[in-house]
Amino acid sequence: MTRVKRGYVARKRRKNILMLTSGSRGTHSKLFRTANQQGLKALASSNRNNNERKRNLRNLWIIRLNAATRDNGISYNKLILYLYRNKIILNRKILAQIAILDRLSLSTIVKDISKK
């Protein structure tokens, strides 16, 4: 088989990987092999942390909603139940924002759905 030197294609690929890991310390940003490993590890960590952040935010919204709805004499569980029964499409993020920014609107929503 003939030898293939790869030329500018390999240089371009390696340069891109070194650019991605340019913020790393030591040889993790200078040498291709370690930089490649570091880049793969960074991508895996990024994906894991993004999913963890989504979980944490959802938990925060639920905690905020529970605290706000208990002031209105109803639990979070009942709030979600009444929302589904009345076919009101408000997700937890929006409800949590309403709870923080406009408590009066949230209490109006709670009163309206608990009557029906």
C-alpha positions as CSV (number, residue, x, y, z in Angstrom):
1,M,0.0,0.0,0.0
2,T,1.1,3.5,-0.7
3,R,1.9,5.9,2.0
4,V,-0.6,8.8,2.6
5,K,0.7,11.8,4.3
6,R,-2.8,13.5,4.7
7,G,-1.3,17.0,4.2
8,Y,-3.5,20.0,5.1
9,V,-6.5,17.9,6.0
10,A,-4.9,16.4,9.1
11,R,-3.4,19.8,10.0
12,K,-6.8,21.5,9.8
13,R,-8.4,18.8,11.9
14,R,-5.7,19.0,14.6
15,K,-5.8,22.8,14.5
16,N,-9.5,22.8,15.1
17,I,-9.2,20.5,18.1
18,L,-6.4,22.6,19.5
19,M,-8.6,25.7,19.1
20,L,-11.4,24.0,21.0
21,T,-9.1,23.2,23.9
22,S,-7.3,26.5,23.9
23,G,-8.5,27.5,27.4
24,S,-7.1,24.4,29.1
25,R,-4.0,24.4,31.2
26,G,-0.6,23.0,30.3
27,T,-0.2,20.4,27.6
28,H,-4.0,20.0,27.4
29,S,-4.0,23.0,25.1
30,K,-0.6,22.4,23.4
31,L,-0.2,18.8,22.4
32,F,-2.7,17.2,20.1
33,R,-3.1,13.8,21.8
34,T,-3.8,15.2,25.3
35,A,-5.8,18.0,23.8
36,N,-8.0,15.6,21.9
37,Q,-8.7,13.6,25.1
38,Q,-9.4,16.7,27.0
39,G,-11.8,17.9,24.3
40,L,-13.8,14.7,24.4
41,K,-13.9,14.8,28.2
42,A,-15.1,18.4,28.1
43,L,-17.9,17.6,25.7
44,A,-19.0,14.7,27.9
45,S,-18.9,16.9,31.0
46,S,-20.8,19.7,29.2
47,N,-23.6,17.3,28.2
48,R,-23.9,15.9,31.7
49,N,-23.9,19.3,33.3
50,N,-26.5,20.7,30.9
51,N,-28.9,17.8,31.8
52,E,-28.1,18.4,35.5
53,R,-28.9,22.1,35.2
54,K,-32.3,21.3,33.6
55,R,-33.1,19.0,36.5
56,N,-32.1,21.6,39.1
57,L,-34.1,24.3,37.5
58,R,-37.2,22.2,37.3
59,N,-36.8,21.4,41.1
60,L,-36.3,25.1,41.8
61,W,-39.5,26.0,39.9
62,I,-41.5,23.3,41.9
63,I,-40.1,24.6,45.2
64,R,-41.1,28.1,44.4
65,L,-44.5,27.1,43.2
66,N,-45.1,25.0,46.3
67,A,-44.1,27.9,48.6
68,A,-46.3,30.4,46.7
69,T,-49.4,28.2,46.5
70,R,-49.2,27.2,50.2
71,D,-49.7,30.9,51.0
72,N,-53.0,30.6,49.1
73,G,-54.1,27.6,51.1
74,I,-53.4,24.9,48.4
75,S,-50.5,22.5,47.9
76,Y,-48.4,22.2,44.7
77,N,-49.9,18.8,44.1
78,K,-53.4,20.1,44.1
79,L,-52.4,23.1,41.9
80,I,-51.1,20.8,39.2
81,L,-54.1,18.6,39.5
82,Y,-56.6,21.5,39.0
83,L,-54.6,22.9,36.1
84,Y,-54.8,19.6,34.3
85,R,-58.5,19.2,35.1
86,N,-59.3,22.7,33.8
87,K,-57.1,22.2,30.7
88,I,-55.0,25.2,31.5
89,I,-51.6,25.0,29.7
90,L,-49.1,26.8,31.9
91,N,-45.8,25.1,32.5
92,R,-43.9,25.2,35.8
93,K,-41.4,27.7,34.6
94,I,-44.1,30.3,33.7
95,L,-46.0,29.6,36.9
96,A,-42.8,30.1,38.9
97,Q,-42.2,33.4,37.2
98,I,-45.7,34.5,37.9
99,A,-45.3,33.4,41.6
100,I,-42.1,35.6,41.9
101,L,-43.1,38.6,39.9
102,D,-46.9,38.9,40.4
103,R,-48.3,37.0,43.5
104,L,-51.7,38.6,43.0
105,S,-52.1,37.0,39.5
106,L,-51.1,33.6,41.0
107,S,-53.6,33.9,43.8
108,T,-56.3,34.7,41.1
109,I,-55.3,31.7,39.1
110,V,-55.5,29.5,42.2
111,K,-58.9,30.8,43.2
112,D,-60.3,30.4,39.7
113,I,-59.2,26.8,39.3
114,S,-60.0,25.6,42.8
115,K,-63.7,26.8,42.4
116,K,-64.4,24.6,39.4
